[in-house]
């Protein structure tokens, strides 16, 4: 009941914002991680509630230097199982060029992704739905002017531990086996921003090793 109530609050807020702004699409970056998964599930429930076609949700996966096969596959499977519009934009070449321009190391990927999302939202007369959660905001554990920016953040009052519970609840109550399986694998994946290159194909940057469980 508690999980259902949290979902309903998130959905109601997003629905009101979409209607009020007359947005024609919702654009969201999908990483294969917990936060973007929850935000996407909220978008889907919102569009269903409003009677809007799910194709109006534009999920964008943006592979970078730290993206692993596991999170990439989960991101694609999640979007396809939910029937939304899927776009893939690699950020590698753009980041390499940017590093050359400013003579800097490869650590600006989150900002590059936000630029892509904002521009796609402008293209489609939509809004960027944010994925950042309360724990990130409270700890300052987010890329400034990067993944904490959006036009409406549906997870900003949800701490990370609750994000995990909500995704688990959705998986446990889902009657779609394909969706359930990908949600369970996302839940089993280490929390990571995946900005650093993987080691032997495995996530090398684990958030809980740095900030605690």
N, C-alpha and C positions, 0 to 999 in steps of 0.2 A: 504493500500500500504506500509505503514511504517513497519507494523508487518511482512508482506510478505518479505520485504527486509531484516529485521533482521534475519528471519528464513533462508533465502537464503545464507546470510553471514555465519551463523553458520554451515549450511549444507556443503557449499563449503569448509570451513576450515577442517571440520572433514573428508570429502571425500578425500581430498588431503592427509591428514595425514594417513588415513587407507591404501590408495593405495601405498604411498611412503614407508611405513614400512612393506608392504606385510602382514598386519595383517589378520588373518583368522576369528577373532571374535571381537565383542565389548562387554565388560563386564561393567555392570552398576548396582549400588546399588539402589534399588527402595524402598522408604520409605512410599509412599502415600502422600508425600508433594509436594509443588510447584516446587522446584528446580529440583528434580530427575524426575518429570513428564515432565518438559520442555526438559531436557537433553535426555530423552527417546524418546520424539516426534522428536527431532532433529536426533537421531540415526535412527529412522524408516524412516524419509524422506531421510536421507543419503543413507541407504541401498536400498531404492526404486529407488533413482536417479542412483545408481551404477548398478542396476539390480541384486543385491544380495538378496538371500533368507533371510527373516526376522528372521528365526531360528538361524542365525548367531549372532543375538543380544541375549546375555545372561543376563536376568534380575534376580538379586539376592535380595530377601527380607530376612532380617536378624532380626527377632523379638528379642527384648531385654526386659529389665525390665520396660521401659517406653512406650512400644508399646501398642497402644489402638486397640480395635477391628475395629474401624472406619478406621484408617490408614492402618491397615493390610489388611482389605477387599478391600479397594480402590487400594492398591498396586497390589493385586492379580487380581482384575477385570481389572485394567488398562493393565497389562501385557497380560492377556488372550485375551482381546479384540483386542490387536494389533498383536497377533499371533507370539510373540517372544518365545524364550526358557525360561522357568521359573525354577528357583532353589530357594529352601528355606533352609536357614542354620540358626538355632537358635544360638544365641551367649551367652545364659544364662550360660550354664555349663562352657564354656571356660572362661567367665568373672569371675565366682565364683572361679574357680581354680586360675586364675591370681591374684584376690584379696587376696587369701590365700597366694600365693607365695610372694607377696610384702607387705603384711599386710597393705592393703589400702581399702578405701571406694569404692563403686561401681560407678565410674565415668570415666571409660576408654573405654566405649563402642564404640565410634567412631573409635578409633585406632584399636580395634579388628575387626571391620567391614572392614576397609581398608586392613588389612592383608588378610582377606578372599578374597576380590575382587582381590587383586594383585596375590594371589596364583591361583585363578581360571583362571585369564588371562594367567598366565604362563602355566597352564594345557592345555589351548585351543589355544595357540599361538595367543593370542589376546592382546588388550590393554584396560585398565580401562578408561572409559569415565567419566570425573569429572562432578560433579553437582554443585559445589560451585559457588555463584554469586558474582558480583562486590561489593555489599553492605557488604557481609561477609568479603571480603578481605579489604575493606576500613576501616571497623570498627574493624577488628581483631576478628570478631564474628564467629570463627570456631575453631574446635579442632586441635591444632597444631600436625602435623604428623598424622592427622586423616582424616576427610572428606574434607579437603582442598587439599589433595594430589591426584594426578591422573597422567595418562600418556598423557592425552589431555583433557583440560577443556573447554567445549563448552559454558559455561555460564559466564566466567570470565569477560567479558566486558558488561554484562547485569545486571543493578541494580535490586533489588528485586521488586520494583514497576512495572518495565517493564516486569519482569518474569510473574507477575500476568496478565498483559495485553496480553502477548503473549499466555498464556494458555487459556485465555478467547477468544481470537481471534480464536484459533484452535477449541475450543468447538463450537463457533458460526458458523464456516464454515464447520464443520464436518457433513457428511451425514450419519454417523454411530451412531444410537441412543444410543446404549449401551456405546460407547466410550464417547459420549457427556454427558451422565448422570454421569458417573464416574468423568469426568473432572470438571463438575459443583460442585460435592460434594467435590472434592479436593480443589476447589477455596473457598468453604464455610468453610473449616476446619481451625482452628486457626494455625498460623505459630508456629512451635515448633520443637526443636531437639529431643524431646521425650526421654530424657536420665533419667529423674526422673519418678518414678512410678506414674501412673494415680491415681486420687482420685475418687472412685466410678465409675471407667471406663471412666472418662473424663480426657482429657489432663490437666496436672497440671502446666506445664512449658510453658508459652506463651511468645514468643520472643518480641512481640510488647509491652508487659507490661514493659519490661526491657530496650529496646533500642528505643522505639517510633515507630510510624506508618511508 
